[in-house]
Amino acid sequence: MKFKYIIPLFAAAMVCSCGEKKDESKSAADMTPEVKLATVSSESVPQTEVYTATVESDLKNNISPNMAYRIERILVDVGDQVSKGQLLVQLDASSLNQLKLQIDHQKLEFNRTSELYKVGGASKAEYDNAKLQIEVMESQYKQMSQNTQLFAPMSGVVTARNYDNGDMYGGAPILTIEKTNPVKVVMNVSEVHYKSIKKGQSVDLTLDSYEGENFTGKITTVSPSIDIATHTFPVEVTINNPQQKVRPGMFARVTVNYGNMDHVLVPDLSLVKQIGAGDRYVYVYDAQKQTVSYNKVELGRHIGNKYEILSGVENGQQVVVAGQARLAHGKKVKVVK
């Protein structure tokens, strides 16, 4: 009677074992990650770079005498517009007046020497020496007179005043004048763009002082040499400024367009940031293997809800836009619509 129960018990064990394998198989199928895909395409993308720079005046003059004088009167102040040839500073003229009296006296002496020389009462050397003294003193007078009254060498705006009336000139410029129409910015451009940037090329500018307003400049100087240390070269941009809105010292952002290139654009949702690093990755789907690869990408510009990809994804490939959390390189996936 005991042997009657052996076969049914063994059969029950077999049934139980087969049931467990079926459940394990079903659990493994459920572990396949589900993803959503997007097919990427290559588009013509403007190649632009943004550079930061500080606005500078086109020309700058420091107004100073070449000798120490007492400042009698400064006729302009900071912020004043001045015209070329305008009198700016009147210095003490007492030394100039004394020199004028000395010249007048020396001319009288020369006339006497000249008369004596004509009748043999003075030598040729005495005559030449008297004449030379007048010429030297007149040259000094001309130089001194140019430094007694200081005139504007150009039209512009007064941006600095370092003395008051009655001060003694001590070496620092009395005034600084800057030409603010046009103004300029100087930016450092990477050597990779040396062949692309051209003199006369138009550029766009924005200023923090005028948020939302755009300005236009023109490249006027391109340096013929490249800095060995930074591998950049200076480029000067001139900005017409008839209304004097743009002022020296303002912070500017200059956008240079280097033309268009065909690059792949991927959706923002496809990008994955590696933890602990700044690198960006995209999961690319292989339809034949039904797996994904973890591709490092080089980003370009952000355009709308897409990123320009410089390398890492090819035209026509499919990228994962949802379901990246459970993925790894070479992982088999299930595509859902």
C-alpha positions in Angstrom: 0.0 0.0 0.0 2.9 2.4 0.6 4.1 2.2 -3.1 0.8 3.6 -4.3 1.7 7.2 -3.2 5.2 7.4 -4.7 4.3 8.2 -8.3 1.6 10.9 -7.5 4.0 12.7 -5.2 6.8 12.7 -7.8 4.4 14.0 -10.4 3.3 16.7 -8.1 6.9 17.8 -7.6 7.5 17.9 -11.3 4.4 20.0 -11.8 5.5 22.4 -9.1 9.0 22.7 -10.6 7.8 23.4 -14.1 5.5 26.1 -12.7 8.4 27.9 -11.0 10.5 28.0 -14.3 7.5 29.4 -16.2 7.2 32.2 -13.6 10.9 33.0 -13.7 10.8 33.2 -17.5 7.9 35.5 -17.3 9.7 37.7 -14.7 12.8 38.0 -17.0 10.6 39.2 -19.9 9.0 41.8 -17.7 12.6 43.2 -16.9 13.3 44.3 -20.5 13.2 48.1 -20.5 10.6 49.9 -22.6 11.8 53.0 -24.5 10.5 55.6 -26.9 12.5 56.6 -29.9 13.0 59.6 -32.1 14.7 59.6 -35.5 17.2 62.4 -35.9 18.1 64.2 -39.1 20.8 66.6 -40.3 19.9 70.2 -40.8 21.7 73.4 -41.9 22.7 75.2 -38.7 24.2 78.7 -38.4 27.7 78.5 -37.0 27.9 81.4 -34.5 30.2 82.3 -31.6 29.5 84.8 -28.8 32.4 86.8 -27.5 32.5 89.2 -24.5 34.4 92.5 -24.5 34.4 95.9 -23.0 33.5 99.0 -25.1 36.4 101.4 -25.7 36.6 104.8 -27.2 37.9 105.0 -30.8 40.6 107.6 -29.8 41.8 108.9 -26.5 43.9 112.0 -25.7 45.5 113.1 -22.5 45.7 116.9 -22.2 48.9 118.0 -20.5 51.7 120.7 -20.8 55.3 119.6 -21.2 56.5 121.7 -18.2 55.3 122.4 -14.7 52.9 125.3 -14.8 50.3 126.7 -12.4 46.8 126.1 -13.8 45.0 129.4 -14.1 41.7 128.1 -15.4 40.1 124.9 -16.7 37.3 125.8 -19.1 35.5 122.4 -19.4 34.3 119.7 -17.0 33.7 115.9 -17.1 30.9 115.1 -19.6 31.3 118.2 -21.7 31.4 117.8 -25.5 34.3 119.6 -27.0 35.3 120.5 -30.6 38.6 120.2 -32.3 40.7 123.4 -31.7 38.6 124.5 -28.7 40.5 126.2 -25.8 40.4 123.8 -22.8 43.0 125.1 -20.3 44.6 128.4 -19.6 47.9 128.1 -17.7 49.9 130.8 -15.9 51.4 133.1 -18.6 53.8 135.1 -16.4 56.8 133.2 -17.6 55.7 133.6 -21.1 55.3 137.4 -20.7 58.8 137.6 -19.1 60.3 135.7 -22.0 58.5 138.1 -24.5 60.2 141.1 -22.7 63.6 139.3 -23.0 63.1 138.7 -26.7 62.2 142.4 -27.2 65.3 143.5 -25.4 67.5 141.0 -27.3 66.2 142.4 -30.6 67.3 145.8 -29.6 70.7 144.5 -28.7 70.8 142.7 -32.1 70.0 145.9 -34.0 72.9 147.7 -32.3 75.2 144.8 -33.0 74.0 144.7 -36.6 74.7 148.5 -37.1 78.2 148.1 -35.6 78.9 145.1 -37.8 78.1 147.1 -40.9 80.7 149.8 -40.0 83.3 147.3 -38.7 82.5 147.9 -35.0 81.5 144.3 -34.3 82.9 141.0 -35.6 81.0 138.5 -37.6 81.0 136.1 -34.6 79.3 138.7 -32.4 76.7 139.4 -35.1 76.0 135.6 -35.6 75.8 135.0 -31.8 73.3 137.9 -31.3 71.1 136.6 -34.1 71.3 133.0 -32.8 70.1 134.1 -29.3 67.0 135.7 -30.8 66.2 132.5 -32.8 66.6 130.3 -29.7 64.5 132.6 -27.5 61.7 132.8 -30.2 61.7 129.0 -30.4 61.3 128.8 -26.6 58.6 131.4 -26.7 56.7 129.4 -29.4 57.0 126.2 -27.3 55.9 127.9 -24.1 53.0 129.7 -25.8 51.7 126.3 -27.0 51.8 125.0 -23.4 50.2 128.1 -21.9 47.0 127.6 -23.7 45.9 124.0 -24.3 43.5 123.2 -27.1 41.4 120.2 -28.0 43.3 118.0 -30.6 40.0 116.4 -31.7 36.3 116.5 -31.1 35.0 114.3 -28.2 33.8 114.2 -24.7 35.7 115.0 -21.5 36.0 111.8 -19.5 38.5 112.8 -16.7 39.5 116.0 -14.9 42.4 115.7 -12.4 43.0 119.3 -11.3 41.2 122.4 -10.0 41.8 126.0 -10.9 45.0 127.3 -9.2 46.6 123.8 -8.9 50.2 123.2 -9.9 50.5 120.8 -12.7 52.1 117.7 -11.3 52.4 115.0 -14.0 49.0 113.5 -14.3 46.9 114.6 -17.3 44.9 117.7 -16.7 42.0 116.4 -18.8 41.2 113.3 -20.8 39.2 113.5 -24.0 37.7 110.5 -25.7 36.1 110.2 -29.1 32.9 108.3 -28.6 31.6 108.2 -32.2 32.5 105.6 -33.3 33.4 103.3 -30.4 35.0 99.9 -30.6 35.4 96.6 -28.9 38.4 94.3 -29.1 37.7 90.5 -28.8 40.0 87.5 -28.8 39.1 84.9 -31.4 40.3 81.3 -31.5 42.8 80.5 -34.2 40.4 77.9 -35.7 38.3 80.8 -37.1 41.3 82.7 -38.5 40.4 81.8 -42.1 36.7 82.5 -41.6 36.7 86.0 -40.1 37.0 88.9 -42.6 37.6 92.6 -42.4 34.4 94.5 -43.2 32.2 91.6 -41.9 29.1 92.7 -39.9 28.5 91.4 -36.4 25.6 91.7 -33.9 26.1 93.2 -30.4 24.1 93.3 -27.2 24.8 95.5 -24.2 23.9 94.8 -20.6 23.0 98.5 -20.3 20.3 98.2 -23.0 18.6 94.8 -22.4 16.6 93.6 -25.4 18.2 96.1 -27.8 20.5 95.0 -30.6 23.4 96.9 -32.1 25.4 96.3 -35.3 29.2 96.6 -35.7 31.7 96.0 -38.4 35.1 94.2 -38.2 37.7 96.9 -38.9 41.0 95.2 -37.8 42.1 91.6 -37.8 45.5 90.9 -36.2 48.0 89.3 -38.6 49.5 87.2 -35.8 48.3 84.7 -33.3 49.2 84.6 -29.6 51.4 81.6 -28.9 50.1 81.2 -25.3 46.3 81.4 -25.9 46.1 80.5 -29.6 43.8 83.5 -30.1 44.1 86.7 -32.1 42.6 90.1 -31.4 39.8 91.4 -33.7 38.6 95.0 -33.5 34.9 95.8 -34.1 33.8 99.4 -34.7 30.3 100.6 -33.8 28.7 103.8 -35.2 27.4 105.8 -32.2 25.8 109.0 -33.5 23.4 109.2 -30.5 26.2 108.6 -28.0 24.2 105.7 -26.4 27.1 103.3 -26.3 29.7 104.5 -23.8 33.3 103.3 -23.0 33.4 100.8 -20.2 30.1 99.1 -21.1 30.0 95.3 -21.2 29.2 93.9 -24.7 28.5 90.5 -26.2 29.5 90.1 -29.8 27.9 87.5 -32.0 29.9 86.4 -35.1 28.3 84.3 -37.8 30.8 81.9 -39.5 28.2 80.6 -42.0 26.1 77.4 -42.0 27.0 73.7 -41.7 24.9 70.5 -41.8 24.8 68.9 -38.3 22.5 66.4 -36.6 19.9 67.9 -34.2 18.7 65.7 -31.3 15.8 66.4 -28.9 16.6 67.7 -25.5 14.9 64.7 -24.0 17.5 62.3 -25.5 20.5 63.8 -23.6 21.9 62.1 -20.5 24.4 63.7 -18.2 27.0 61.5 -16.7 27.0 61.7 -12.9 30.1 63.5 -11.5 31.1 64.8 -14.9 30.0 67.4 -17.4 29.9 65.0 -20.4 26.7 64.4 -22.3 25.5 61.0 -23.7 22.8 59.7 -26.0 21.4 56.2 -26.2 21.3 55.1 -29.9 19.0 52.2 -30.9 20.2 49.3 -33.0 17.1 47.9 -34.8 18.8 44.6 -35.8 20.1 43.8 -32.3 17.2 45.6 -30.5 19.9 47.0 -28.2 21.1 50.5 -27.3 24.6 51.9 -27.3 25.8 54.7 -24.9 27.3 57.3 -27.2 29.2 60.3 -25.9 28.3 63.4 -27.9 29.8 66.9 -28.5 27.2 69.6 -28.2 26.9 72.7 -30.3 24.1 75.3 -30.2 20.8 74.9 -28.4 18.1 75.6 -30.9 14.5 75.6 -29.6 13.9 72.2 -28.0 16.9 70.5 -29.8 20.7 70.5 -29.5 23.2 70.6 -32.4 25.4 67.5 -32.3 29.0 68.0 -33.5 29.9 64.3 -33.0 28.5 61.1 -31.6 25.2 60.6 -33.5 24.8 60.1 -37.3 22.0 61.3 -39.6 19.0 59.0 -39.6 19.8 57.1 -36.4 17.2 56.5 -33.7 17.8 57.9 -30.2 16.0 57.1 -27.0 13.9 60.0 -25.7 12.1 58.2 -22.8 13.0 55.3 -20.6 16.7 56.0 -20.1 16.7 55.4 -16.4 17.0 51.5 -16.7 19.4 51.5 -19.7 23.0 50.5 -20.0 25.4 50.1 -23.0 24.4 47.0 -25.0 21.1 46.6 -23.1 18.3 44.9 -25.0 15.2 47.1 -25.1 11.5 47.0 -26.1 10.3 49.8 -28.3 6.9 51.3 -27.5 5.1 54.0 -29.5 
